[in-house]
């Protein structure tokens, strides 16, 4: 791509802009350049500006991290104002500038979105999630981690309209309680990955409903869910045969008596077996781990 750009500046070798824009330049050359470089390329000439605008209008994936976290609000609106074909939108950690005013127009005109990442976007409101649920029926993956504005009503809207969801991250969405989680999994039974980490309001009722409604579940994060206990973990083991990983660190009411069932099936757990944990603690104290015949 850089070689083609150099050719465009050498009259004797022809011009990059002479190549077909929609058939060659957009799908085969510009897609290999970082977004930051493409935006800089707009300043070369009016023709390049038109080319980049065409590319932005046909872009399938937008990731704000390719530009940097501090995108001017007006610049973001201008970048995506003509795009109606986005499939993936990643705006994680844009809390300094992203509000409903910037996001809602993009969501409203892109009905093909299947992945949305809004981790840490603290200035949005519940209206953003309602807009997503109404505009994105094909949504498969959604991250709302550390978005404390997510409430039960907006999550219900998501569950009612986005039933093809396969992965949802609700880490530290502290307004949510068991009832809201139960409604979500009842409507979205295709879930394969779900994070409810750092949510003290989530307990056994939600975990048992997850187990019974989501037989395809592969990954569940319950880190720091203090109300989760052994009984719901046993239900999880019974109803989720495809479970591959479970995070229960800092779940003080979950013991090895329930985890051992999953451990025997090869499920990846973030809590070590009691004996191994004891050996690690002993090594930290005395500086070495004594020999123990683990076959006894």
Secondary structure in CASP SS format (residue, H / E / C, confidence):
PFRMAT SS
TARGET T0000
AUTHOR 0000-0000-0000
METHOD secondary structure of the structure
MODEL  1
X C 1.00
X H 1.00
X H 1.00
X H 1.00
X H 1.00
X H 1.00
X H 1.00
X H 1.00
X C 1.00
X C 1.00
X H 1.00
X H 1.00
X H 1.00
X C 1.00
X C 1.00
X H 1.00
X H 1.00
X H 1.00
X C 1.00
X C 1.00
X H 1.00
X H 1.00
X H 1.00
X H 1.00
X H 1.00
X H 1.00
X H 1.00
X H 1.00
X H 1.00
X H 1.00
X H 1.00
X H 1.00
X C 1.00
X C 1.00
X H 1.00
X H 1.00
X H 1.00
X H 1.00
X H 1.00
X H 1.00
X H 1.00
X C 1.00
X C 1.00
X C 1.00
X C 1.00
X H 1.00
X H 1.00
X H 1.00
X H 1.00
X H 1.00
X H 1.00
X H 1.00
X H 1.00
X H 1.00
X H 1.00
X H 1.00
X H 1.00
X C 1.00
X C 1.00
X C 1.00
X E 1.00
X E 1.00
X E 1.00
X H 1.00
X H 1.00
X H 1.00
X C 1.00
X C 1.00
X C 1.00
X C 1.00
X C 1.00
X C 1.00
X H 1.00
X H 1.00
X H 1.00
X H 1.00
X H 1.00
X H 1.00
X H 1.00
X H 1.00
X C 1.00
X C 1.00
X C 1.00
X C 1.00
X C 1.00
X C 1.00
X C 1.00
X E 1.00
X E 1.00
X E 1.00
X C 1.00
X C 1.00
X C 1.00
X C 1.00
X C 1.00
X C 1.00
X C 1.00
X C 1.00
X C 1.00
X H 1.00
X H 1.00
X H 1.00
X H 1.00
X H 1.00
X H 1.00
X H 1.00
X H 1.00
X H 1.00
X C 1.00
X C 1.00
X C 1.00
X C 1.00
X C 1.00
X C 1.00
X E 1.00
X E 1.00
X E 1.00
X C 1.00
X C 1.00
X C 1.00
X C 1.00
X C 1.00
X C 1.00
X C 1.00
X C 1.00
X H 1.00
X H 1.00
X H 1.00
X H 1.00
X H 1.00
X H 1.00
X H 1.00
X H 1.00
X H 1.00
X H 1.00
X C 1.00
X C 1.00
X C 1.00
X C 1.00
X C 1.00
X E 1.00
X E 1.00
X E 1.00
X C 1.00
X C 1.00
X C 1.00
X C 1.00
X C 1.00
X C 1.00
X C 1.00
X C 1.00
X H 1.00
X H 1.00
X H 1.00
X H 1.00
X H 1.00
X H 1.00
X H 1.00
X H 1.00
X H 1.00
X H 1.00
X C 1.00
X C 1.00
X C 1.00
X C 1.00
X C 1.00
X E 1.00
X E 1.00
X E 1.00
X C 1.00
X C 1.00
X C 1.00
X C 1.00
X C 1.00
X C 1.00
X C 1.00
X C 1.00
X H 1.00
X H 1.00
X H 1.00
X H 1.00
X H 1.00
X H 1.00
X H 1.00
X H 1.00
X H 1.00
X H 1.00
X C 1.00
X C 1.00
X C 1.00
X C 1.00
X C 1.00
X E 1.00
X E 1.00
X E 1.00
X C 1.00
X C 1.00
X C 1.00
X C 1.00
X C 1.00
X C 1.00
X C 1.00
X E 1.00
X H 1.00
X H 1.00
X H 1.00
X H 1.00
X H 1.00
X H 1.00
X H 1.00
X H 1.00
X H 1.00
X H 1.00
X C 1.00
X C 1.00
X C 1.00
X C 1.00
X C 1.00
X E 1.00
X E 1.00
X E 1.00
X C 1.00
X C 1.00
X C 1.00
X C 1.00
X C 1.00
X E 1.00
X C 1.00
X C 1.00
X H 1.00
X H 1.00
X H 1.00
X H 1.00
X H 1.00
X H 1.00
X H 1.00
X H 1.00
X H 1.00
X H 1.00
X C 1.00
X C 1.00
X C 1.00
X C 1.00
X C 1.00
X E 1.00
X E 1.00
X E 1.00
X C 1.00
X C 1.00
X C 1.00
X C 1.00
X C 1.00
X C 1.00
X C 1.00
X C 1.00
X H 1.00
X H 1.00
X H 1.00
X H 1.00
X H 1.00
X H 1.00
X H 1.00
X H 1.00
X H 1.00
X C 1.00
X C 1.00
X C 1.00
X E 1.00
X E 1.00
X C 1.00
X C 1.00
X C 1.00
X C 1.00
X H 1.00
X H 1.00
X H 1.00
X H 1.00
X H 1.00
X H 1.00
X H 1.00
X H 1.00
X H 1.00
X H 1.00
X H 1.00
X H 1.00
X H 1.00
X C 1.00
X C 1.00
X C 1.00
X C 1.00
X C 1.00
X C 1.00
X C 1.00
X C 1.00
X C 1.00
X C 1.00
END
